[in-house]
Amino acid sequence: QVQLVESGGGLVQPGGSLRLSCLTSGFTLDYYAIGWVRQAPGEEREGVSFISSDDGSTYYTDSVKGRFAISRDNAKNTVYLEMNSLKPEDTGVYYCAAETYLVKGPEQLRVGLRWFAPTHWGQGTQVTVSA
């Protein structure tokens, strides 16, 4: 059974940093595209970043390029999102999400030049950027 458990959210001042973690189980990280999706209050979900399953390339939405960095540690079955220079508009619930290699999820999210269509979701962690 695929499970994704996020941690690391919280309240941070503008310009601050946070690192989100996603502990995964029930599948092999290499065989899934995995990444982060966020949802601000009253807004639709937005793909933030993901790591592709084919060659491990990373993709970012334009608004976070140069500020966020995604990485994965296969030995720890964990994916990270390092967030720096945070802005109030980064506020939202951040979900860890995974897309299987052969099956795409019903919701396609544009992340840079690629589409991310998760089939599995975590419960989310709240990130609030406020003075």
MOHU-V188170 format. One record per backbone hydrogen bond with DSSP energy under -1.0 kcal/mol. CO is the residue of the C=O (numbers start at 1). NH is the residue of the N-H. If there is no record, write none. Layout:
co->CO nh->NH
co->CO nh->NH
//
This chain:
co->3 nh->25
co->5 nh->23
co->7 nh->21
co->10 nh->128
co->12 nh->130
co->13 nh->16
co->16 nh->86
co->18 nh->83
co->20 nh->81
co->21 nh->7
co->22 nh->79
co->23 nh->5
co->25 nh->3
co->28 nh->31
co->29 nh->32
co->33 nh->99
co->34 nh->51
co->35 nh->97
co->36 nh->48
co->36 nh->49
co->37 nh->95
co->38 nh->46
co->39 nh->93
co->40 nh->43
co->46 nh->38
co->48 nh->61
co->49 nh->36
co->50 nh->59
co->51 nh->34
co->57 nh->52
co->59 nh->50
co->61 nh->64
co->64 nh->67
co->64 nh->68
co->67 nh->84
co->69 nh->82
co->71 nh->80
co->73 nh->78
co->77 nh->24
co->78 nh->73
co->79 nh->22
co->80 nh->71
co->81 nh->20
co->82 nh->69
co->83 nh->18
co->86 nh->15
co->87 nh->90
co->88 nh->91
co->92 nh->127
co->93 nh->39
co->94 nh->125
co->95 nh->37
co->96 nh->122
co->97 nh->35
co->98 nh->119
co->98 nh->120
co->99 nh->33
co->109 nh->116
co->111 nh->114
co->114 nh->111
co->116 nh->109
co->117 nh->105
co->120 nh->98
co->125 nh->94
co->127 nh->92
co->128 nh->12
//
